[in-house]
Amino acid sequence: MIRPEVAVRERAALGEGPTWDAAEDRLIWVDILSARVHTYDPATGRRTVMDAGQHVGAAKPRAGGGLVVNLRDGVGLYGPDGAFRWLLRDPVAGRRGNDAAIAPDGALWAGTMRYDEAPGGGTLARIAPDGGALHQLTATVANGTGWSPDGSLMYWIDTPTRRIDVFDFDGELPHDRREFATIEEGAGYPDGLTVDAAGCVWVALWDGAAVRRYTPDGVLDRTVELPVPRPTACAFGGRELRDLYISTARTGLAAPHPLAGSLLVLPDAGQGLPQPAFAG
């Protein structure tokens, strides 16, 4: 039985978006509401924390070094030297960036949501390496996004729907949306997801205190219970991509568990897929 361990003990308000940066052998994750970007090297234990200046929904590695960040007011770039510039500045009152993912072609798929979680107030857009944006989907809370091992399918979550949806993917655009799996009432809400090398979909369940794995046919075949109620996202990391890292949150909890907000890990949980860097 896989048992969760603590990778980084932290009190993140809204930990999110773990991502393995293969070029630097480190995990990147964010604390959205504290506007911080964290890195963690599991081999040495070395950590860094950077203030993003505003709420940051996601941070992903860039080809050639640096980060692309999904911020409150748009998408920005950090160079290898730490210098910042906007790639796409698009401030909307009451809205912020949320989860994001890098597609097989190196484009960023960036989600947004309203702070008040108004229905239909969020979006999912494809951000090209040159900053060109193409609106794809309307959402309430645009969350987990991932692709099948061969890139022919795209998975996506609008959290309040309780659904993981799947699309056919032609290399740039999704089409033929359909239900992949639904989280039953009382089991929490689907948040961030990742796809493993076998094509199985792992999803973190907000208010469900668990991560689940679904087969490529949408059949639930594994549930790992966690000590905290609000896991937010998961991703494979480590040099062999065998360990599943899970971000967690403490925001909104009347009496947070001591580990709420920490980065957890399921050692040797499976085999992850190498993740592309942003091509911009």
N, C-alpha and C positions, 0 to 999 in steps of 0.2 A: 504494500500500500504506500502510495506517495504521501509524504507528510510535508506540510509547508514549514519553511525555515525563514528566519529573518536575515535578509541580505543587508539592508540599511535601516537601522532604527531611526525613525524620523517622526515629526509631528506635522506632516503636510496637511494643510487644510483640504486640498483637493488634488492629491497626487494623481497623475495621469500619464498615458502615452509612453510606456517603456519601449525603447528602440535600441537594438544592438548596432553599434557603430564599428563595423568590421575593420575599417582602416586604422582606428585608434584602440581597438580591443577594449571597448568600454560600453557601458549602458548609459543611454541618455533618457531622462524622464523629467517631467515638469510638475510644479505645484502651481496650478492655474491661479488660484485666488491670492497666493503670496507673490506672484509674478517672478517666480524663480525657475531657472533651468539647472537641473542637477546632472552630474555625471558620476559614474561609479565604475572602477576597475576591479572586477572580482578577483583577479590574480594577486593584486597588491593591496586591495582595500582602499586605494586612493580615491578621494572624492573631491569634486569641485562644486561650487554653487555660484550662479551668476544671476544678478538682478536684471530682468528683462525690461523694467521700466513701466510695464503695464501688463494686465492679465494676459497670460500666454497659454494657449490651448494645446500646443504641440511644438516640439523641436525635433528636427530630423537632420541627419548628416548631409552635407553637400559634397558632390564630386570635387576633388581638389582641396577639400578641407573647409572647415567652418560649418555653419548651421543655417537652415531655413526655419523660420519660426512663424507660427500662426497666432497673431496677436489680436488684441481687442480692435485695433484700427486697420488691420490688413495683414499682409504677408511681408516679412522683412528678412534680410540676409545678414549674417555675421561672416566676415572673412576669417581666414586662418589667424590673422593678427588681432581679431576681436573687433575690428571696425564694423559699424552697422550702417546699413542703408535700406530704404524701403524698396521692395520689388513691386508691390501693389498696395498703395495706400487707399483704403476705402472705408473711412469711418462712418458708422451708422449709429445714431443715438440709441442706447439701450441694447445694443448687440455686441457680442464678442466672438472671437475665434474659439473653436472647440477642437475636437479630435481631427487628425489629418493622417494621410498615408502617402507613400511614394509608389506610383504605379510602375509596372515593368519597364515602361519607356522613359522613366525618370521624371515624369510630371508629378506635381503635388496635387492631391485631392484634399481640399481644405473644407472643413465643416464649420458652420456658425450656428449660433443660437441666441435668442433673446435672454436677458437676465431674468425676466419674469416668466420665461418658458411659454410665451404666448403661442398657441397653435399656428403653424405655418410661418413662424417668424424666423426660422433658420434656413440655411441653404447648404448645398454641397456643390462646389465648383472645381473644375479642372484648371489649375494654374500652370501654364506652360513655362519652360525654362526662361523665356524672355519676359515673363510677367503677364502675358496675355491670359485673360480669364474667360472661361466659358461656363455659364451657369448650367448645371445639370439637373438638380433635384431640389424641391422644396421640402422642408422638414420642420419639426418642432425642436428636437435636440439631435442634430446630425452627429453621429458617433461612429462606432467601429467600421472600418473599411479595409478590405483585403482581397487578394486574388488567388485563384487556384494555382497549383504548381506550373501548369502549362500556360497560364495567363488567359485562358478562354472564358473564365467566369470571374465576376466581381461580386463580393459579398458586402452588404451595407446594413447599418442599423439606424433607425429613427427610434430612439429609446422608448418614448411613451407608447408606441404601437405594440411593444413586447415581441416584435418580430425581428428575425434575421431574414433579410431578403437577398435573393440572388438574381443576377443579370447575366445574360450573354455579353461578352466583351470582345470588341473587334480590334483591340490594340490601343484604342483611344477613347471610345465611347461605349457606354452601357445601353442595352436594350432588352426587351422581353422580360420585364421585371416579374418576379413571382416569389411566393413564400418558400423559404428554405426550412425554417423552424420557428416555432412560437414558444415563448416561455409562459408556462401556465401561471394563472393568478396565484399569488402567495409564494412564488419561488423567486421573486425579485424581478429586476428589469435588465435587459441586455444592454451592456455598455460597450467597452472596447473588445475587439476580437483580433485573433491572429490565425493564420492557416499554416499547418505543418506540412512536412514533406510528403506525407501520405494523402494530402488533400483534406484532412480533417479540420474542422473549424472549432477553435477554442474561444470561449466567450466568458467574460467576467460579469457576474450578476450583482448589480447594485441593489442593496437591501436584500440580497439573497445569500450572502456569506459563503459564496462558492464560485468555482470556475467549472465550466462544463466543456466536454468535447463531443462534437457531433461528427458522424461519418460523412463522407461525400454525398451520401443519399439522404442526409438530414436526420439520421437516427441517433438519438442520444446513447452514447456508449460509455461515458465516464463522467463522474461528478467528484470533485475534490472539495471537501468542506474546508473553510478557512476560519481562523479565530476572530476575524473582523467582519462587520456586517456590510461594509461598502467597498468591495474591490471594484476597481474602475476599468482596468485594461490589463492585457497580458501580452508577452512577446518572448520568443526564444532568444537566448543569449549564451555567452561563453564562447570560447574559441571553436568548439565543435557544435554549437547551437543545440545543446542537449537540455539546458536548464530553462524552465519557464519562469520568467520574472513577472510579478504582479504588483501593480501600483494600487494604493488604497487611499481612502479619504476619511476625515473625521468631521467635516463640516455637517452641520445640521443634527448631530448626535447629541442627545441630552447628557449622556454619560459615556463618552468614548472609551472603547477598549484601549488598554495601554499601547497596543500595537497599531491602532488605527492611525493612518497616515504614513506608516512605514512601507518600505519596499520589501515584499516577500519573494521567496523563490521556491519552486518545486524542483529539486535536483533530479536530473535524468528523467524528465517527464516524457520525452519523445525526441523527435528529430525536427528541428526547425528548418525553414528555408532562408537562404541568404536574401537580405533585403537590399534593394537598390538605393543608391544615394540620389538626392535631387540633382538633376542635370544642369540647373541654372547656377 
